[in-house]
Amino acid sequence: MTITITAFERSPDGGKGLARDTRVRWALEEVGQPYEVRPVSFRAMKEPAYLALHPFGQIPTYQEGELVLFESGAIVFHIAERHIGLLPADADARARAIAWMFAALNTVEPPILELVTARMLERDRPWSAQRMPLVEERVRHRLGQLSRRLGDADWLDGAFSAGDLMMASVLLRSRPSGLLEAFPNLAAYLARAEARPAYKRAFDAQWAVNAGMPPTG
Ligand SMILES: N[C@@H](CCC(=O)N[C@@H](CS)C(=O)NCC(=O)O)C(=O)O
């Protein structure tokens, strides 16, 4: 059955791979599943036909036969469950890998997103300069905790898993802030993730569409 995902027609990041279709592309590449991409404009994402697929009018969505999914975490989890390569066979190790997926999305991504919002959308607010150190400190705190847990291991829990895929995807969003550089083991972790052939294929595919393109309405 053909897998079709949606992605920005023109990603606002100009091809940096930070839009959440990249993590879905990456998961599909890791498990060797071919997929098609349906590009959607910002306008089309808010129209009823698209809202029937995604109640919040966002990318990515995932369609496979009758199945329609939204939320990148649910999509990557679905891919990891259906195909070999992203979740360990051992039940306990599998549960821990899933826990890392949740940790990435629920514990690490929120302070990073808050920082992205503060840097991109709130810089001109009168309170921005005062608030920024607090927002940055929350990210630093979380990265410090993660860095201590990772230590000198290659991946978060044994072999590379969907937990690492999600954590690396989330950490990538913090890179433009420069905060990651204070944690060399996390920077190396991210470099290891980016060096995976499956990541490179996913990145290149979105780059081919988005590089240097201004967003459309
Ligand atoms: N929690 C959702 C977030 C989806 C999301 O925020 N998508 C962004 C692109 S990365 C989007 O579509 N933004 C446009 C909008 O919200 O109008 C997920 O992980 O899929």
The ligand as an SDF file (V2000), in Angstrom:
LIG
                    3D

 20 19  0  0  0  0  0  0  0  0999 V2000
    2.7880   18.1780   17.5750 N   0  0  0  0  0  0  0  0  0  0  0  0
    2.6980   18.2380   16.1310 C   0  0  0  0  0  0  0  0  0  0  0  0
    3.1490   19.6210   15.6940 C   0  0  0  0  0  0  0  0  0  0  0  0
    2.9550   19.8180   14.2000 C   0  0  0  0  0  0  0  0  0  0  0  0
    3.4510   21.1900   13.7880 C   0  0  0  0  0  0  0  0  0  0  0  0
    3.5890   22.1320   14.5940 O   0  0  0  0  0  0  0  0  0  0  0  0
    3.7060   21.3290   12.4780 N   0  0  0  0  0  0  0  0  0  0  0  0
    4.1870   22.5820   11.9740 C   0  0  0  0  0  0  0  0  0  0  0  0
    5.3570   22.3550   11.0270 C   0  0  0  0  0  0  0  0  0  0  0  0
    6.7410   21.6090   11.8210 S   0  0  0  0  0  0  0  0  0  0  0  0
    3.0920   23.2630   11.1820 C   0  0  0  0  0  0  0  0  0  0  0  0
    2.3830   22.6150   10.4460 O   0  0  0  0  0  0  0  0  0  0  0  0
    2.9880   24.5820   11.3190 N   0  0  0  0  0  0  0  0  0  0  0  0
    2.0420   25.3670   10.5870 C   0  0  0  0  0  0  0  0  0  0  0  0
    0.8580   25.7370   11.4050 C   0  0  0  0  0  0  0  0  0  0  0  0
    0.7560   25.3280   12.5880 O   0  0  0  0  0  0  0  0  0  0  0  0
    0.0250   26.4640   10.8610 O   0  0  0  0  0  0  0  0  0  0  0  0
    3.5430   17.1270   15.4890 C   0  0  0  0  0  0  0  0  0  0  0  0
    4.5150   16.7020   16.1240 O   0  0  0  0  0  0  0  0  0  0  0  0
    3.2250   16.6780   14.3790 O   0  0  0  0  0  0  0  0  0  0  0  0
  1  2  1  0
  2  3  1  0
  2 18  1  0
  3  4  1  0
  4  5  1  0
  5  6  2  0
  5  7  1  0
  7  8  1  0
  8  9  1  0
  8 11  1  0
  9 10  1  0
 11 12  2  0
 11 13  1  0
 13 14  1  0
 14 15  1  0
 15 16  2  0
 15 17  1  0
 18 19  2  0
 18 20  1  0
M  END
$$$$
